[in-house]
Amino acid sequence: MKKTVYRKLVRDRIPEIIEQSGKACSCSVLSDGDYLKMLDEKLNEELAEYQESKSMEELADLLEVVRAVAAARGSSMEQVEEIRRQKAERRGGFEKKILLEEVTEL
């Protein structure tokens, strides 16, 4: 019997999906503090997966984790979007594809 240890945050239906595939799994529920820590790790994991694959599915996974982080920190995607919009108004977006080469102090 092969056992694989993961110790990582997974989507809510993953245990059910694992059991439907004929396997068994053990899970626990995280404290709020541990949940935030694991969300930060998941954010890094999903970013690395997107950077490697450039797939829209991985980008969607990254967005799902961002949504969870916002909720866990008492915010919403609407509030995050409003902050993004305000910052874009003040500092711009990335549409012009500007690469800052260097800055010289005068």
ChimeraX commands (.cxc) that place a marker at each C-alpha (Angstrom):
marker #1 position 0.00,0.00,0.00 radius 0.5
marker #1 position 1.57,3.27,-1.17 radius 0.5
marker #1 position 1.15,6.38,0.99 radius 0.5
marker #1 position 2.01,9.90,-0.20 radius 0.5
marker #1 position 2.30,12.72,2.34 radius 0.5
marker #1 position 1.22,16.16,1.09 radius 0.5
marker #1 position 0.61,18.54,4.04 radius 0.5
marker #1 position -0.76,21.22,1.72 radius 0.5
marker #1 position -3.91,23.27,1.41 radius 0.5
marker #1 position -6.33,21.83,-1.15 radius 0.5
marker #1 position -9.66,22.84,-2.63 radius 0.5
marker #1 position -12.76,21.91,-0.63 radius 0.5
marker #1 position -13.88,18.99,-2.82 radius 0.5
marker #1 position -10.46,17.29,-3.15 radius 0.5
marker #1 position -11.03,14.79,-0.29 radius 0.5
marker #1 position -14.35,13.77,-1.87 radius 0.5
marker #1 position -12.72,13.40,-5.29 radius 0.5
marker #1 position -9.91,11.29,-3.81 radius 0.5
marker #1 position -12.41,8.98,-2.08 radius 0.5
marker #1 position -14.51,8.67,-5.26 radius 0.5
marker #1 position -11.37,7.44,-7.01 radius 0.5
marker #1 position -11.19,4.52,-4.57 radius 0.5
marker #1 position -8.43,5.94,-2.38 radius 0.5
marker #1 position -8.47,7.02,1.25 radius 0.5
marker #1 position -7.14,10.29,2.65 radius 0.5
marker #1 position -6.79,11.98,5.99 radius 0.5
marker #1 position -7.41,15.69,6.45 radius 0.5
marker #1 position -7.72,18.22,9.24 radius 0.5
marker #1 position -9.15,21.71,9.56 radius 0.5
marker #1 position -6.63,24.53,10.00 radius 0.5
marker #1 position -6.77,27.29,12.58 radius 0.5
marker #1 position -7.22,30.79,11.16 radius 0.5
marker #1 position -3.51,31.56,11.61 radius 0.5
marker #1 position -2.36,28.33,9.99 radius 0.5
marker #1 position -4.90,28.84,7.19 radius 0.5
marker #1 position -3.39,32.24,6.34 radius 0.5
marker #1 position 0.11,30.74,6.41 radius 0.5
marker #1 position -0.94,27.88,4.13 radius 0.5
marker #1 position -2.75,30.29,1.79 radius 0.5
marker #1 position 0.50,32.24,1.40 radius 0.5
marker #1 position 2.31,29.00,0.57 radius 0.5
marker #1 position -0.47,28.07,-1.89 radius 0.5
marker #1 position -0.14,31.48,-3.54 radius 0.5
marker #1 position 3.56,30.82,-4.15 radius 0.5
marker #1 position 2.82,27.29,-5.40 radius 0.5
marker #1 position 0.17,28.45,-7.87 radius 0.5
marker #1 position 2.35,31.34,-9.08 radius 0.5
marker #1 position 5.23,28.93,-9.75 radius 0.5
marker #1 position 2.88,26.57,-11.63 radius 0.5
marker #1 position 1.59,29.45,-13.76 radius 0.5
marker #1 position 5.10,30.73,-14.47 radius 0.5
marker #1 position 6.14,27.28,-15.64 radius 0.5
marker #1 position 3.09,26.49,-17.78 radius 0.5
marker #1 position 1.69,29.92,-18.76 radius 0.5
marker #1 position -1.70,28.15,-18.79 radius 0.5
marker #1 position -4.94,30.02,-18.23 radius 0.5
marker #1 position -6.04,27.18,-15.94 radius 0.5
marker #1 position -3.08,27.87,-13.64 radius 0.5
marker #1 position -3.82,31.60,-13.83 radius 0.5
marker #1 position -7.40,30.81,-12.75 radius 0.5
marker #1 position -6.03,28.75,-9.85 radius 0.5
marker #1 position -3.90,31.71,-8.82 radius 0.5
marker #1 position -6.95,33.97,-8.93 radius 0.5
marker #1 position -8.91,31.50,-6.77 radius 0.5
marker #1 position -6.19,31.60,-4.12 radius 0.5
marker #1 position -6.13,35.42,-4.27 radius 0.5
marker #1 position -9.90,35.38,-3.68 radius 0.5
marker #1 position -9.42,33.08,-0.68 radius 0.5
marker #1 position -6.64,35.28,0.73 radius 0.5
marker #1 position -8.84,38.38,0.42 radius 0.5
marker #1 position -11.72,36.64,2.20 radius 0.5
marker #1 position -9.47,35.22,4.93 radius 0.5
marker #1 position -8.12,38.71,5.58 radius 0.5
marker #1 position -11.64,40.14,5.89 radius 0.5
marker #1 position -11.86,41.65,2.42 radius 0.5
marker #1 position -13.54,40.79,-0.87 radius 0.5
marker #1 position -12.54,40.67,-4.51 radius 0.5
marker #1 position -14.68,43.76,-5.02 radius 0.5
marker #1 position -12.59,45.64,-2.46 radius 0.5
marker #1 position -9.36,44.31,-3.99 radius 0.5
marker #1 position -10.59,45.37,-7.43 radius 0.5
marker #1 position -11.41,48.86,-6.15 radius 0.5
marker #1 position -7.90,49.19,-4.67 radius 0.5
marker #1 position -6.47,47.97,-7.99 radius 0.5
marker #1 position -8.59,50.48,-9.92 radius 0.5
marker #1 position -7.53,53.39,-7.69 radius 0.5
marker #1 position -3.88,52.42,-7.95 radius 0.5
marker #1 position -4.16,52.13,-11.74 radius 0.5
marker #1 position -5.69,55.60,-11.82 radius 0.5
marker #1 position -2.80,57.05,-9.80 radius 0.5
marker #1 position 0.10,55.06,-11.25 radius 0.5
marker #1 position -1.23,53.52,-14.45 radius 0.5
marker #1 position -1.51,49.90,-15.51 radius 0.5
marker #1 position 0.84,47.84,-17.66 radius 0.5
marker #1 position -0.72,48.35,-21.10 radius 0.5
marker #1 position 2.15,50.47,-22.47 radius 0.5
marker #1 position 4.69,47.67,-21.82 radius 0.5
marker #1 position 7.21,50.11,-20.32 radius 0.5
marker #1 position 10.55,48.67,-19.19 radius 0.5
marker #1 position 12.35,51.02,-16.77 radius 0.5
marker #1 position 16.02,50.77,-17.68 radius 0.5
marker #1 position 17.64,53.12,-15.16 radius 0.5
marker #1 position 17.14,56.28,-13.14 radius 0.5
marker #1 position 19.75,59.02,-12.72 radius 0.5
marker #1 position 19.59,61.37,-9.76 radius 0.5
marker #1 position 20.03,65.00,-10.80 radius 0.5
marker link #1:1,2 radius 0.2
marker link #1:2,3 radius 0.2
marker link #1:3,4 radius 0.2
marker link #1:4,5 radius 0.2
marker link #1:5,6 radius 0.2
marker link #1:6,7 radius 0.2
marker link #1:7,8 radius 0.2
marker link #1:8,9 radius 0.2
marker link #1:9,10 radius 0.2
marker link #1:10,11 radius 0.2
marker link #1:11,12 radius 0.2
marker link #1:12,13 radius 0.2
marker link #1:13,14 radius 0.2
marker link #1:14,15 radius 0.2
marker link #1:15,16 radius 0.2
marker link #1:16,17 radius 0.2
marker link #1:17,18 radius 0.2
marker link #1:18,19 radius 0.2
marker link #1:19,20 radius 0.2
marker link #1:20,21 radius 0.2
marker link #1:21,22 radius 0.2
marker link #1:22,23 radius 0.2
marker link #1:23,24 radius 0.2
marker link #1:24,25 radius 0.2
marker link #1:25,26 radius 0.2
marker link #1:26,27 radius 0.2
marker link #1:27,28 radius 0.2
marker link #1:28,29 radius 0.2
marker link #1:29,30 radius 0.2
marker link #1:30,31 radius 0.2
marker link #1:31,32 radius 0.2
marker link #1:32,33 radius 0.2
marker link #1:33,34 radius 0.2
marker link #1:34,35 radius 0.2
marker link #1:35,36 radius 0.2
marker link #1:36,37 radius 0.2
marker link #1:37,38 radius 0.2
marker link #1:38,39 radius 0.2
marker link #1:39,40 radius 0.2
marker link #1:40,41 radius 0.2
marker link #1:41,42 radius 0.2
marker link #1:42,43 radius 0.2
marker link #1:43,44 radius 0.2
marker link #1:44,45 radius 0.2
marker link #1:45,46 radius 0.2
marker link #1:46,47 radius 0.2
marker link #1:47,48 radius 0.2
marker link #1:48,49 radius 0.2
marker link #1:49,50 radius 0.2
marker link #1:50,51 radius 0.2
marker link #1:51,52 radius 0.2
marker link #1:52,53 radius 0.2
marker link #1:53,54 radius 0.2
marker link #1:54,55 radius 0.2
marker link #1:55,56 radius 0.2
marker link #1:56,57 radius 0.2
marker link #1:57,58 radius 0.2
marker link #1:58,59 radius 0.2
marker link #1:59,60 radius 0.2
marker link #1:60,61 radius 0.2
marker link #1:61,62 radius 0.2
marker link #1:62,63 radius 0.2
marker link #1:63,64 radius 0.2
marker link #1:64,65 radius 0.2
marker link #1:65,66 radius 0.2
marker link #1:66,67 radius 0.2
marker link #1:67,68 radius 0.2
marker link #1:68,69 radius 0.2
marker link #1:69,70 radius 0.2
marker link #1:70,71 radius 0.2
marker link #1:71,72 radius 0.2
marker link #1:72,73 radius 0.2
marker link #1:73,74 radius 0.2
marker link #1:74,75 radius 0.2
marker link #1:75,76 radius 0.2
marker link #1:76,77 radius 0.2
marker link #1:77,78 radius 0.2
marker link #1:78,79 radius 0.2
marker link #1:79,80 radius 0.2
marker link #1:80,81 radius 0.2
marker link #1:81,82 radius 0.2
marker link #1:82,83 radius 0.2
marker link #1:83,84 radius 0.2
marker link #1:84,85 radius 0.2
marker link #1:85,86 radius 0.2
marker link #1:86,87 radius 0.2
marker link #1:87,88 radius 0.2
marker link #1:88,89 radius 0.2
marker link #1:89,90 radius 0.2
marker link #1:90,91 radius 0.2
marker link #1:91,92 radius 0.2
marker link #1:92,93 radius 0.2
marker link #1:93,94 radius 0.2
marker link #1:94,95 radius 0.2
marker link #1:95,96 radius 0.2
marker link #1:96,97 radius 0.2
marker link #1:97,98 radius 0.2
marker link #1:98,99 radius 0.2
marker link #1:99,100 radius 0.2
marker link #1:100,101 radius 0.2
marker link #1:101,102 radius 0.2
marker link #1:102,103 radius 0.2
marker link #1:103,104 radius 0.2
marker link #1:104,105 radius 0.2
marker link #1:105,106 radius 0.2
view
